[in-house]
Amino acid sequence: MGYTCFRTSEKGSFTVTGLTWAKAIVVEYALSETEAKKNLFEDGDLFYLNELDEE
């Protein structure tokens, strides 16, 4: 299974994963390209989509 990673300005990486069952997204990060290649992402923040809706 592959991931789409995004590079940060500090040479880290992050990935965004959708959790359809929770109606949320998770942002996980790795501090280096080596960690990202080894899939050593740290648990990040969980964002519930209903909380992101602007009303």
C-alpha distances in whole Angstrom, upper triangle without the diagonal:
4,7,10,13,17,19,22,26,26,23,20,17,16,13,14,12,14,16,18,19,21,21,20,18,17,17,16,17,17,21,20,18,18,16,14,12,13,11,14,15,18,18,20,22,21,23,24,24,28,29,28,30,33,36
4,7,9,13,16,19,22,23,20,18,14,13,11,12,11,14,16,18,20,21,21,20,17,16,16,14,15,15,18,17,15,15,15,11,10,12,10,13,13,17,17,18,20,20,22,23,24,27,28,27,29,32,35
4,6,10,13,16,19,20,17,15,11,10,7,9,9,12,14,17,19,20,19,17,14,13,12,11,12,13,16,15,13,14,13,10,10,12,9,12,11,14,15,15,17,17,19,21,21,25,25,23,26,29,32
4,7,10,13,17,18,15,13,10,9,6,8,9,12,15,18,20,21,20,17,14,13,12,11,12,13,16,15,13,15,14,10,11,14,12,14,13,15,16,16,17,18,18,20,20,24,24,22,24,27,30
4,7,10,13,14,12,10,6,6,5,8,10,14,17,19,22,22,21,18,14,13,10,10,9,10,12,12,10,12,12,8,10,12,11,12,11,13,15,14,16,17,18,21,21,24,24,22,25,27,31
4,7,10,12,10,8,5,5,6,9,12,15,19,21,24,23,22,19,15,14,11,11,9,10,12,12,10,14,13,10,12,15,13,14,12,14,16,14,16,17,18,21,21,24,24,21,24,26,29
4,7,8,6,6,5,7,9,12,15,19,22,25,27,26,25,22,18,16,13,12,10,10,10,9,9,12,12,10,12,15,14,15,13,15,17,15,17,19,20,23,24,27,26,24,26,28,32
4,5,5,5,6,7,11,13,17,20,23,26,28,27,26,22,19,17,13,12,10,10,9,10,10,14,14,12,15,17,16,16,14,15,16,15,16,19,19,23,23,27,25,23,26,27,31
4,5,7,9,11,14,17,21,24,26,29,32,30,29,25,22,20,16,16,13,13,11,11,12,16,16,15,18,20,19,19,17,18,20,18,19,22,22,26,26,29,28,25,28,29,32
4,6,9,11,15,18,21,24,27,30,32,31,30,26,23,20,16,15,12,11,8,9,11,14,14,14,16,18,18,17,15,16,18,17,19,22,23,27,28,31,29,27,30,31,34
4,7,10,14,17,20,24,26,29,32,30,30,26,22,20,16,15,11,9,7,6,7,10,11,11,13,15,15,15,14,15,18,17,19,22,24,27,28,31,30,28,31,32,36
4,7,11,14,17,21,23,26,28,27,27,23,19,17,13,11,7,6,4,5,6,9,9,8,11,13,13,12,10,11,14,13,16,19,21,24,25,29,27,25,29,30,34
4,7,10,13,17,20,23,25,24,24,20,16,14,10,9,6,5,6,7,7,10,9,7,10,12,11,10,9,10,13,12,14,17,18,22,23,26,25,23,26,28,32
4,7,10,14,16,19,22,20,20,16,13,10,7,5,4,6,9,10,10,13,11,8,11,13,11,11,8,9,10,9,11,13,15,18,19,22,21,20,23,25,29
4,7,10,13,16,18,18,17,14,10,8,6,5,6,9,12,13,12,14,12,9,12,13,10,11,8,10,11,10,11,12,13,16,17,20,20,18,21,24,27
4,7,10,13,15,14,13,10,7,6,5,7,9,12,15,16,16,18,16,13,15,17,13,14,11,12,11,10,10,10,10,13,13,17,17,15,18,21,24
4,7,9,12,12,11,9,5,5,7,8,11,14,18,19,18,20,17,15,17,17,14,15,12,13,11,11,11,10,10,12,12,16,17,16,18,21,24
4,6,9,9,8,6,4,6,9,11,15,18,21,23,22,24,21,18,20,21,17,18,15,16,14,13,12,10,10,10,10,13,15,14,16,19,22
4,6,5,6,5,6,7,11,13,17,20,23,25,25,26,23,20,22,22,18,19,17,17,14,14,12,10,10,9,10,13,14,15,16,20,22
4,5,5,7,8,11,14,17,20,23,27,28,28,29,26,24,25,25,22,23,20,21,18,17,16,12,12,10,10,12,15,15,16,20,22
4,6,8,10,12,16,18,22,25,28,30,30,31,28,25,27,27,23,24,21,21,18,18,17,13,13,11,12,13,15,17,18,21,23
4,5,8,10,14,16,20,23,27,29,29,30,27,25,27,27,23,23,20,20,16,16,14,10,10,7,9,10,12,14,15,19,20
4,7,10,14,17,20,24,27,29,29,31,28,25,27,28,24,24,21,21,18,16,14,10,9,6,6,8,10,11,12,16,17
4,7,10,13,17,20,23,26,26,27,25,22,25,25,21,21,18,17,14,13,10,7,5,4,5,8,9,10,12,15,18
4,7,10,13,17,20,22,22,24,21,19,21,22,18,18,15,15,12,10,8,6,5,7,7,11,11,11,13,17,19
4,6,10,13,17,19,19,21,18,16,19,19,15,15,11,11,8,7,6,5,6,9,11,14,14,13,16,19,22
4,7,10,13,16,16,18,15,13,17,17,14,13,10,9,8,5,5,7,8,11,13,16,15,14,18,20,24
4,7,10,13,14,15,12,10,14,14,10,10,6,6,5,4,7,9,11,15,16,20,19,18,21,24,27
4,7,9,10,12,9,8,12,12,10,8,5,5,7,7,10,12,15,18,20,23,22,21,24,26,30
4,6,7,9,6,5,9,10,8,6,5,6,9,10,13,16,18,22,23,27,26,24,28,30,33
4,7,8,7,8,11,12,11,9,8,9,12,12,15,19,21,24,26,29,28,26,30,32,35
4,5,5,6,9,10,11,9,10,11,15,15,18,21,23,27,28,32,30,29,32,34,38
4,5,5,6,9,10,10,10,13,16,17,20,23,24,28,29,32,31,30,33,35,38
4,5,5,6,9,9,11,13,17,18,22,24,26,30,31,34,34,32,35,38,41
4,5,5,6,5,7,10,13,15,18,21,23,27,28,32,31,30,33,35,39
4,5,5,6,6,10,13,14,17,19,21,24,26,29,29,27,30,33,36
4,5,8,9,13,16,17,21,22,25,27,28,32,32,30,33,36,39
4,5,8,12,15,17,20,22,25,28,29,33,32,31,34,37,40
4,6,9,12,14,17,18,21,24,25,29,29,28,31,34,37
4,6,10,12,16,18,21,24,25,29,28,27,31,33,37
4,7,8,12,14,17,20,22,25,24,24,27,30,33
4,6,10,12,16,19,21,24,23,23,26,29,32
4,7,9,13,15,18,21,20,20,23,26,29
4,7,10,13,16,19,17,17,20,23,26
4,6,10,13,15,13,13,17,19,22
4,7,10,12,11,11,15,18,20
4,6,9,7,8,11,14,17
4,6,5,7,9,13,15
4,5,5,7,10,13
4,5,5,9,10
4,6,8,10
4,6,9
4,6
4
